[in-house]
Amino acid sequence: MTGLQEGKSSTLSLRSTRTAMAGVLLLATALYSWRLGEAPVYLGWDEARTAVQGYSLATTGRDMTGARLPLLFHITDPLIPNHSSVTWWQPFLFYLTAAMLRVAPIAQWSVRLPNIGLAMVNIWLAYLIAKRLFGNPWYGVLAAGMLALTPAHFFFARLAQDYFCPLPFVLLWLWCLLRYLPTDKSTEHSALGTRHLALAPRATIWLAAAAGFALGAGLYTHISSWIAMPFYFVATHVVLRVSRKPLRAHAAVSIGFAVALVPLIVWVSAHPTLLHDMFQNYGVATSSRVGERVTLYWDYFNPSYLFFAGGADPMWSTRRVGVFVLAFAVLLPCGTWHIVRRGFSIPRALLVAGFLFAPLPIALTLPEAPRYATARDLLVLPFGVFIAVAGVEFLLANRRLIARTIAALLLASIPIQFLVFAGDYFTDYQLRSAFRHDFLNVRGVVEYAIASDAGASLPAVYLSDDLSAGKVVQWKFHLITHGREDLWPRTRYFSIDAFQPDRIPAGSLLIVTTNNPRLNELIGPNRCTIIHSVKDVTGTDAAAILLKN
């Protein structure tokens, strides 16, 4: 009867954790998708590019340059025919967005929804990984909940940007590796020599291959993966070697990685300037600058950045909370201590290595604006969460009441601080950050242009060439969402430097920023008249709309 009772207890516990995990996913889905079309208030230029590329793929099977189903996307200015560009983007989010737009209308919420789906995958994988790492399904539920309530994870899941995309691939790699490690023990080494053990089912070798394939597929998610995935690939071989796994495991990982790598090799061979273009576009620093790199690397472990203020760019941080909630300031050191000194194992050591690696690609490449660029540091999130769970395990394993009380208080503080963060995110932050997502309020400009065209057909709409391609793709996005793509062929650039009034048809609209210092040069009887000022959500003048006299 005792065995039967234990079996029933185990089954009940399993059902309870699955129910709890289902609750975490349902609550996270509701929270992450709430007001998705309104917060952030504007669709940023990177998001708009994701949207219009995805829309083009969904409707024509081609990208915005006319290339059919490309592997990497050549990013050009759509208003400049045959525009020469050195910008190439990874394909994963574009195709994911295209799949979404095959079944949903193009809108701010729909182009952001794919990353919400990836966030739920991250949360589920965090559960599976932690359950295996800590040997208790409730620690899996805890890891899932902590990742869901991590401010940076919530923040970037709501943006249609590809910075977020490597996360599920890294988590899938880690899960496959952790599942494989306890298996395939073909030999055991001892002081007395080597003796053979019963082999685990050969089917487990697919897990090693899947781990390698996940890393190879991750190369197509974001440019930083071209450094991160090879690092994890090498780390995998180190783990396999230290774990004394057979050569077939190393071969399986390598084959899986190579299979995913083949399309990229073929593509690069067909586009010989691509690698040079990427180095040039991202401004990769090739000089040593060792001191600058080391300082930058350690800055990413600054407690102010991690636990208090987060990133420097208001597009990527509310500046009211850190990358992690404040409880992590205690749990991360406790977890690291526990892993290194008390509960050491090869898989757990991999967590510390992954956490320390996260900002290394930024330090190695020194891209533009490298300091506290949270979007480029997102791989720190899952490893930080797992280490924090190890910190909880450490505190709860302590028999002293004070340690368990601290653990309880820290865990209770996480949802409380997250709710405070979310309250600010959905209200004041939207006003503070609006100018970074769209300083022109292109949606307002489009709506005014559409209203003007309804009264009398507009000959053309001219965008100031100092607005750049970012505003052009936002313009195109809002034309599409308003069902007025007929205005796109009538869209042009104009230059204040080379302004020639006689070449612009009367009745055309010209769009410039209201704070353009040369705005008055466009005004006059034979030039233009300011007919409207578009304000942003804060009530600040954003765009000046001029009518050609």
N, C-alpha and C positions, 0 to 999 in steps of 0.2 A: 504493500500500500504506500510505503514511503516513496518508492520510485514513481508510482502513478501520480502521487501528489506533486512530486517535483516536476514531472512532465506537464501536468496541468498548470502549475505555477509558471513554468517556462513559456508555455503557449500563451498564457494570459499576459505575461510581460511583453512577449513579442507583439501581440495584438495592441497592447497599450502604446508601445513605441511607434508602431505603424500608424495608429490613430493620431498620436501626437505629431508625427511627421506630416501626415496629411493636413493637419490643422496649420502647421507652420507654412506649408506650401500655399494653402488657400488664403491665409492671412497675408502672406508676402505678395501673392498675386494681386490681391485687392489693393494693398498699400502701394505697391510699385506702379500699378496701372491707373491709380486714381488721378483724375484731371491730367491725363497724359498729354492731351492736346493744348493744355493751358499753361503747364509748368514744365519746362521753361516757357515763358510767355511768347517768345519769338523762336522761330526755327533758325539756328545759326547757319553760317555759310557752309561749314563742313557737312552739317545735316542736310542742307538743301542740295548739296552735290550728291550725297547718298541717295536722296529722294529722286532727283531727276535722272540719275543714272539708272536706278532701279526701275523707274517708270519707263524709261526708254527700252530697257531689256524686256520688261513685262509686255510691252505693247508692240515692239518691233523685232526683238531678238538681237538688237544691236546696241552698242553703247552710243554716247553722244557724238563720237567722231565718225560713226558709221561702221566701226569694226564689229564683225559678227562674233558673239560669244567669246570675247577675249579672256585670256588667262590673267593678265595684269592690265589695268586700265590707264590709258594715257590721258592725263588730266589737262585739258586745254581750255582756253577762253571760248565759249560757244558763240560769241559775237564776232570773233575774228576768224574768217575762213582760213583753213590750212595753218592754223596757229602752231608755231613751233614752241614746244614746251619740254622741260626736263623733269616734269612731275609724273610719277607713276604710283598708283595705289593698288593695294592688295584687293583681291576680288571677293572675298568671302561675304562681307556685309552687303555688297552690291547685289549679289545673287540671292541672298537671303531676303533682302528688301523686295527684289523682283518677285520672288515667290509669294510674299505677303500681298503685293499689289495685284497679283493675279486673282485674289479672292476678296480684296478689300479696296475701297476707294482711296485715292491718294489724298492724304491729309497729314497734319502734324502728328496726330495720335498713331496713325497706321504705320508711318515710316519709323517711329520710335518703338513700335511694338516688338519687332524682332529681337532687340536687345533685352527687352523684358523677358522674352522666352528664354534667352540665354542665361539670364539671371536666375530663373527658376531651375534650369539645368545645373548651374553652379551650386545652388542651395541643396539640391538633391544629391549631387556628387559629394558635397561636403559631408552630408550625412553618412553616405556609404564609406567614405574614406575614414572618418573619425571613428565610426563603429568598428572598423577593422583595426585601426591604430591603437585604440584604447580598450578593445575587447568588451565593450559595453554599449549596447544600442542607444542608451540614454545619452551617452557622450556624443553619439552621432546626431541626435536631436538637438543637443546643446550647440554643437558646431554649426548646424544648419541655421538655428535661430540667431546665433551670434553673427554669422555672415550676412543674414538678412537684415540685421540691425546695425551693420557697419555703414557709417555715413557715406564713405566713398563708393561702396558697392551700390548702394541705393542711388546715389547721385549720377553715376555714369551709366547705370542701366537705363536711365530715362533720357539719354542722349543718343541720337542716331549717328554715333561716331564709332570708328573701328578700333579705337584704343581698348575697348571692352572685350573685343572678340577673342583674344588669345586665352582668356581665363578658362573657358570650358575645356579647351584642348589640353591645357596643363593639368587640370583636375582629372580629366579622363586618363591621361598618361599616368598620373600618380595612382589612380585607382587600379588600373591594369597591372602596374608594377607591384603594388601591395598585394594584390590577389595572387600574383605569380610567385612571389618570394617564398611563401611557406611550402610550395610544391616543387616537384622535379628534383628531389634530393637523391641523386643517383649514388653518391658516395659519402662516407663519413670519415673524417680524418681524426686520428687520435695518436697518442704517444706510442701505441702498439702497432701502428701502421694504418692501412686503409682497408676498410671492408665495405662490401656492397650492401645496400639496403634495397628494399622493395621500391620499385619506381612508381612515382605518382602517375596518374593517367597522362598519356602523351598529349591528350587534348589541351592540357594546360599550357602547352608551348604557344598556342595561339595568343595567349595573354601577353607574352613577351613581344610577339610580332605586332599586336594591337597597340602596345605602349609605344613602339617605334613609329608606327603609322600615325598615331595621334600627334606625335611631335612633328612629323613630316607635314601632315595636313595643316598644323598650326602655322607653318611658314606662310600660308596664304591669308592670314588674318590681319596682320599689322606689320609694318616694317621692322619694329623692334624685335619681332620674332626671329628675324634672321640672325640675331645674336642669342636670344633666349633659348630657342629650340635646340640649336647645336650644343649649348651648355648643358641642358637637361639630358641630351643624348649621351654626352660624355659622362655625365653624372650617373646615368643608368648603367653604363658599362662598369664604372667604378663600383657601384652597389652590387652588381652581379658578380664581379671579381671578388670583392670582400666577402660576399655571401657564399662563395665557392660554388657557383652555379656552373653547369656544364657548358661547353663551347656552343652547343646548339642554341642556348639562350642568347648568347651574344650574337650569333648568326641571325636568329629570328628578329631581334631588335633592329639590327642593321638592315635586314631585308625589308622590314616594314617601313623604316625611315626612307630607304632608297626608292621603294615603289612610289611613295608620295612625292619624292623629289624629282622623279623623271619628267613630269610635265614642265616643271620650272626650268630644268636644264635645257629642254627642247626650246622653250620660249626664249630664254636668254641667248641661246645659240642663234635664233632667228632675229634677235634684236641686239646686235653687238654693242650698241651704245648705251644700253639700259643701265648697266651697273655704274658707268661713269655719270649718267644723268642723275641717278639716285644719290650718289655721293655729292654731286653739285647742288641738287635741290635741297637736301637736308643739311647742307653746310657742315658736313662731317669734318672735324678738325683732325688734320694729319700730323701736325707738329706735336712735340712731346707734352709740354705744358703739364708736367707731372703734378706740381703743387696745386694747380687749379683743379685738376681731375680728382685728386685725393680729397681736397676740401669740399668739392661738390658732392662726392660720394658720401662723406660723413655727414654732410648737412641733411641728407635724406633720413638720418636717424636722430635728428634734432627733436627732442620731446615737444617743443613748441609746434613743430610741423605735424608730428604724428598724433598728438593728443589734444591740442588746443586750437590751432588756427587753420591747419590744412594748407592747401596750395596758395600761391600768390595771386593767381589769375582768378578774378571773380566769375569767369565763365566755368571754372573748374572747382570752385570752392565757395562756400558761404562765408568763410572767414570767421565763423562763430563756433566751429567744431573742428576737431582734427580729422585725419584720415581714419583713425579709429576713435571709439568713444573713450572717455577718460579712464574707465575701469581697466583698459588694456595697459595703462601705465604701470599697474601693479601686476597684472596677470602675465604680461610678456616676460618680465624679468623672472618671475616665479617659474614660468613654464620653461624658460631657457635653462635655469638652474636645475630644474627637475630632469630635463632631457640629458644634460651634460653630466650631472653628478649622481643622479639617483636612478632614473628610469631609462638609461641609455640603451638604444638599439639602433641598428643601421637605418631603418625607415624613419625613426624619430630624428636622427641626426640629419637626415635629408631635409627635414622641415627647417632646421636652423640654416642649413646651406642655402635653401631656396629663399628664405627671408633675407639673408645677407646679400644674395645675388641681385635682388630685384632692381636696385638703382644702378647697377654696374653698367648696363648698356648706355645709360645717359652719360655717365662719367667717361666711358670709352669714346663716345662719338661727339660729345659736346655740341649738341644741336642748338638751334636758335632758342633763346630764353630757357636755359636748362634748369634754372633754380626752382625747386619746389613745384615742378610740373607734375602734378598728381596723375594726370592722364597717362603719362609715360611710366608711372611707377605702380601700376595697378596689380602687377604680379606679386606685390608684397601682401596683398589682402588675404588670399587663402592660407598662405604659410603663417601669417600673423594670427589668424583665427585658430589654426590648429595648435600653435604654440600657446596661445591663451587658454585653450581647452586643457592643455597639459598643466598650465598654472592652476586651473580649477582642480584638476585631479590631485595635484600636489597639496593644495590647501585642505581638500576634503580627506585626504589620506592621513593628515595630521590628527592625532587623537585629542589635541588640546581644543577646548571650546572656542578660544579666541580665533584660531585659524579658520575653523568652520564658520564662525560668525562673519569674519572678513569675507570669505567666499560668498556667503549668502548676500551680504550687503553689496558687494561688487556686482553680482549677477542681477540683483534687484535694480541697481543704478543704470544698467544698460538700456532697458526699454524706457526708463524715465528720461534719460538724456536724449535718446533717439526721438521721443515724442517732442521734446523741446526743439531739437534740431528740425524736425519735420514741420513744426508749427512756424518756425522762421522761414523754412524753405518755401512753403506754399504761400507766404504772405510777403513780408518785407524783402526777402531776398530777391523775389521776382522784380521788384522795383530797382534794387541796387545793381542787379546784373543785366538789366534789359539792354543797356547801351553796348555791352560786350557781345551779346548775341546778334543784335541788329541795331546799329547806331542810326540807321536811316528810317527805320520802320517801313520796310519795303512793302509789307502787306497794306499799310495805309496808303502808300503811294499808288499801288496797283488799284486799290478800290477807288481812289479819286480818278485815276486814268480811265477806268471802266465807266464811271459815271459821266465823265466828260465825253467819252466816245459815244455814249447813248444819245447825247444831245446833238452832236455833230461829229461825223466821222473824223477821227484824228489822222492827219497825214502821216505822222510818225511820232515816236517818243524817243527822245535823246537822253542818254545817261552820261553824265560827266565821266570822262575816262580815268579820273583819279579815284573813282569808286571801286575799281578793280573787278576781277572776275567773280569774286565772292558775292558781290551785290547782284551781278548778272544772273547767277544761278538761283539766288533768292527771288529775283524778279520772275524768272521762268517758272519756278515752283509755284508761286502765287498765281500766275496766269493760268497754270494748269488746274490748280485747285478751284479757281473761280470759273473754269470752263471757257476761258477766253484766250486760247492759244493763237487765235487769229491776230492778236496784238504782237506776237513774237516776231513775225516777219517785218513788222513796222518798227522794230526796236533798233536803235543805232547808238554808237558812241559819238560824243563830240568833245572837242578839246577847247578849254578856255584860252589856252596859249595860241591856238590857231583858229579862233572863232571867226567865221565868215558868215554874217547874217544872210547874205543873198543866196547861200547854198542850203539854207534850212527853210522848208516850206512854211508859209504863214499858217497859223493855227496849230502848229506842232507844240508839244510839251517838251520842256527841258527840265531835267532833274539834277539838282546839286544839293550839297549839305547846306544848312542854314548858316553854319559858321565858316563857310568858305571865304577866305579873305578877299577873293577876287570876284565875289558875287556881283558887286556894283558895276563891273566892267561889261556885264551882259545886259544891263538895263538901259533903255533909251527908246526914243520914238521909232527908230528904224531897227531896233534890236528886240528886246523882250520886255515883258511886264510880269512882275511877281503876282500871281493870282491866288496862291494858296500856300499855307505853311502846314505841313503834316507834323503833328506832335506824337511823342512816344507815350508809353503808359504812365510816365511820371508827369506828363503835361509839359515837357520840355520840347521846344521846337527842334525837329530832327531833319526834315527835308524841305527845301524850297522848290515849289513847282512854278515854272515860268512859262508864259505863253508867247510864242513868236508872233510879233506884231506884223 
